[in-house]
Structures are given as C-alpha cells and as structure tokens.
Amino acid sequence: MGLKTPLYDTHVDQGAKIVDFGGWDMPLHYGSQIEEHHAVRRDAGMFDVSHMAIVDLTGGRAREFLQFLLANDVGRLKSLGKALYSCMLLPSGGVLDDLIVYFMAETWYRLVVNAGTRDKDLAWIRRHAADFSVGVAHREELAMIAIQGPNARQKSASLLSPPQQAAVLELKPFFGAAFGSWFVARTGYTGEDGFEIMIPATDAADAWNRLRAAGVKPAGLGARDTLRLEAGMNLYGNDMDENHHPLESGLAWTVAFEPAAREFIGRKALEIVRRGGRFELVGLLLEERGVLRSHQKVIASGALLGDGEVTSGTFSPTLNRSIALARVPKHPNSTVQVEIRGKLHAARVVKPPFVRHGKPMIEI
Amino acid sequence: MSSNIPTDLQYTKSHEWVRRMNDGAVEVGITDHAQSALGDLVFVEVPDVGRALRAGEACAVVESVKAASDVYSPVGGKVTAGNPALASQPELLNHDPYGAGWLFRLEMNVSADSSGLMSAGAYEKFLADESK
C-alpha cells in the first residue's frame, strides 16, 4: 500500500491503471497513454501532481536564505507572483533536487519539490533555514492539479468566479496569483500553455470533476513523461542526480553565477568545472525504427572520453519517432550510435526541445 | 480486470498464445491480458524467417511507450513468417491481439513438445492466481 493523494479514489473510479511512483499510488493512464498525450498537445489534459511537496518559507530573511540555498538567483524575482526554476545543489555541485519557487509575498516564498526527494529535501531545507530564522511549512493539506494544453487556461477558468476568471486569464507565463485559498500559476511540465493549481485537498475531487465536465481529459504519469521529454525538460533521478552537476545536465541556464558575490551552496564546486566540463546533456533523435531507453550506451566517435549514456528515452507520440536525452562526452559530430539489445543504431544529435506548443521543433 | 481468452487457442505462462493452423504450422502472438498490461505498443521486432527457435527462447520484442518486453517462443521450430504489418502499425497488437496483431508463424520441430501449453480454461485460472 503506497501513499495516496486526495484524488486517489477519483482516479480509480475513472478507470486509472495505478502504479507505484516513488512510494505513491499514482495513475499511469486511464486507458490510452498516447491519447492522453495528444489531448494535451491539441486540447487540454490534467494531471494529479499532489504527490509533489509544497513547502512554504516565511520570514524577513527568506530571500537571503533562498539566495544561499538555490543555484538560480531569486533576486531575479522582481514582481510578486513570479516563478523561477532552480536546482538545489550539494556542496559537491551534485543536484539534490530541482524545483520551482514562487514569490508569494515580501516575506513568503513557496517551493514545489519532487515527490521522491521530499524527505531529504525537507531535512536539507530545515537544516539550513534555521541559520536564517526562516520558517519551513510542508503544506500537506494542499492538493495540486496541472491543467495543460492549448485550451487548458480557457477550460479551467470555469472553476473560478467571473471576476477571478478575468484576472487568472491575464496571468503572464511563469506568474501565479492567489484566489482565496487557491493559488493558480501559469506553469507546467509539458511544453504547452496551462495552469498548475494548488488548492485545499478537500476541494480537489470537486475541482477535478468540474474540469472533466469542462472537457479537460484526465492524463496519467505516462503521458506526463512523454510530454516533458518532448519538451526537453529534465526528470530528477534520470537526467540529473546527486552524482551529476547542472552544467553536464543541460541546466547551465539555471545557474546564476552573477552576481559574483553571491555565495550559494555548490558554487565553489561549479566554479572549478565551469570552463572544463567534459560531458553535456544533448537531445537524440533515433534515425531508425526502435525505442531509445535510459541506460543504453551512446558511442560518439571522435570523443576522447569514452561512452555516453541515454538518461531518458521514449517513443515520441507527436513525432512518431524515438527521442532521448543523453549525457555524452563533448564531441564534434552530429550523429552518434546507440546500442539497443546489442546492435548499434544511428541517432542524430539535436537541441531540445523536440516539441513546443504542439509543433515539432526539429526536422524529421 | 477480465480479459478475452479465446477457447480455440493454447497459452503459455509468459502470456503468448498459439494457434494451430490448417497446414500444421502454428501462429504465435501475445494475449489480450499481455497487451493490456503493456499499454500502447509503439515498436515490434519479430524474428527473421528461417530462424530456428528453441521452446522458451526470447525471439521477439514488443515495446510500449514505457518499456520493452521479450516474447518467448512457445514451442521449438523454424520461423516461416513474421507479421509485416506490425512495422508500421504496432498498435494492431492492442486492437486485435488474436487476429491482425499476430507476431510470427512457426513450422514446429518434429520432436517439438507442446504438452506444456495451457488450455483457455487453465490460462484463465493462471491469470486469476497470478493477480492474487
């Protein structure tokens, strides 16, 4: 028996195939993973992401604390409601977790961290927060639903009153706002427009069913994985982990080295590897039939440092081809070989994302 | 979850089905239970014609969006055909696992032992026990 979100019974009633995900009983799909994927690319789908942990940080030194805790700089959060994606690093530079931080109020920031890393994250955050007299509250009483797709915002606005609808539809990308006990943010993990809503657990089933009635299709973790991979977004534990730093995980853009005076955890280690990094995370498009999978060996001729490895691979329902993220030694070639069941197959090195806003971003 | 188990076929514990053809050859596929458990199939690799297979040998691969799974030859024999439609339409395995989604055909070895195959009733009981 795993942990259950407030929507567990709703998923079972609606025909979900339930699987274990990091100790949680979560929906994998409700019939067809591929149909759910297409619903998000073409219309609107929703995911129960209540297993992720919502952590509120409060106190006069909350900003200062986050500037120490996170590799990205919350100093970039100029306006209330703005969100920022960041890694939380170990002193070694390895990635403890990736997260989103929302600027809720001058003395209040909200983090959303991964489910599988929740306990170690909370222990780490609490340990360091004490030095800054920052309060750490794990908001277990909140549920979270991600509504994603070109029609997601319009369809989910119906959950709110007319004046609230107008306000929520005016939210810019990567901004959120509170509506009573609800928090609605224009963020996601699919490469499509949409909202992530954080609401009291007691409201969750009703909201889910009203969204469904508005034509938002329930989608499981299976589609969530193919959507995020098409969007070129990393998955913690696959594409980044404690043994790899962000610069070899496609996340250099999330590390704020400026201002140079900002001391954040992991900075010293990253300064050392900053110029001489030997591996990089790239996108791969399989040129032949077959499916790329994590841990397959990637052979890059011309590389001096041995082989690379697929970190996430799947079949792309949008491109009808197999795609992957892979950590490979830096090399000059535009193709590599991937070993699948003992045979080598050609793959093209591409720059993610593969798909954005419903459109292929690479040539097939 | 109930699944479709035709009574005119035989079954293995690894969820393949076997159909006896009029010419003495056998046709092999995966069961409705197997396709349902795997989810949407996106890639199928069938054995080459002429390949000699031992009973229980991994000889085909079916990949869903999520994972790759081996298919084992239910009996010993020589491959006489692989289903050519699956290269472009792997979803046939989901939609019609006992028909258009067949995987390969075998000419059984003269000495082939098929006594380990299960009847539909035995396979149904096996599934029920497996899900306990």
Interface residues (C-beta under 8 A of the other chain):
Chain A: K17 L28 H29 S32 Q33 I34 G222 D225 T226 R289 G290 V291 R293 T314 F315 P317 S322 R341
Chain B: G39 D40 V42 F43 E45 V61 E63 V65 K66 A67 A68 A87
